Amino acid sequence: MTKANASVLLFHEVGLHARPSVKLTKVAKGFGARIELATNADGPWIDAKSIVRVMAAKAPKDTVLHFRAEGGDAEAAVAALVRLVESDFAEVEEGA
């Protein structure tokens, strides 16, 4: 079983609010791997595919987001999520 993890700085002006949370969970759901997110390297870890849990994390701007994944496409999943955050959630911008 492949495992992957990475950390990335959240610099979105209002943090991980509704729109970025929806985009993040949408990307996460595109992968078969189990993907988790935390705002602290030690956890608590939450399901990155759960919009309710991701929004409840209420990560403010300048929070370091930690991703970990397990499954056949774990590395691709973590890389995609890091790219999404680094692009300030523009990667899947509708109508852009």
Secondary structure, DSSP 8 states (H G I E B T S, - for coil): --EEEEEEEE--TT-S-HHHHHHHHHHHHTSSSEEEEESSTT---EETT-HHHHHHT---TTEEEEEEEESTTHHHHHHHHHHHHHTTT-TT-TT-
